């Protein structure tokens, strides 16, 4: 999304009409501070995401690594318990 000079001029004229000449510098500083904060948070999120993806890639490249170490491996659960033989149990509510 790119703004040309005409669009910026229209936005400035609308802001001047809405806020007035006395409050326009204050509002501009607040908008600038909000944009700086947004860019700072955006950079932090990008760095954390890149670090996480890099760590995942390193784990997958290790020899013998087939799954993420924090994920449970369903093959390691062990055998199922033996079923208990309780004789014939009819359907619920039957008179047997």
N, C-alpha and C positions, 0 to 999 in steps of 0.2 A: 504494500500500500504506500504509494508515493504521493506527496502533496506538492503541487506546483505553486508558483508564486500567486496565482489568482486565488486558489483555494485558501492559502495562508492569509491573504489580504481580507477575504470574506470572513474568515474566522476571527481575525483581529477586530474588524469593524463590529461584528456581532458582540464580541466580548466587551468592546468599548461601550456599546449601547446598553448592554445588560448590566455591567458592573459600574460603569462611570469612570471618568478619568482619575478620580482620587483613589479608588480601590483597585484599579487595574494592575499597578505594580505589585501590590500585596498578593493578589490572586495569581499573578504570573510566577512569583517566588514559590507559592504553595504548589502550583502545577509542576514547576521545575523540580522541587524537592520530591514530589510524588514520583515523577519520572525517574529521578536518580535512584530512589529506593526500589522501584520496580526493576530497574536494570540490575541493581545489586543482587536482589533476590533471584532474578532470572539467571545471573551468572553463577550464583551458589548452587542452584538446582542443576544447571548444566554440568558443573564440575562434579557434583555428587553422582549424577547419572553416569557420566563418563567413567568415574572411578568404579562404580558398581559393575558396569558393563566390562571394563577391563579386567576386574577381578574374576567375573564369570568366565571370560575367555581364557584366563590363565588356568583356572580350575579345569576347564574342558581340555586344555592342551596337555595336561600332565599325563604321563604314561600310566595306563591302567585306570584312569579316572573315568567312570562311566556315568556318575551322577553327582549332583551337588552334595557336599558333605552334610548340609543341614536338612536335606530332604530324606525322609525315611525310605529305606529300601525294603519293598514288600517281600522280597525273597528271603530276608533275614529274620522273618517273623518266626519261622519254625513250623513243625507239623501241627496239623489241626488236632484238637483233643478227640479222643475216641468217643463215639456216641454211647450214651448210657441206654441199655436195654431195659425198658420198664414194662415190657409185655405189651399186649394190645390195648391201646386206648382208643375208644370209639370217638365219634364226633361229639363235640360239646353238647351236653344236655341229653345224651342217650342213656337208656337204662340197661346197661350191660353189666 
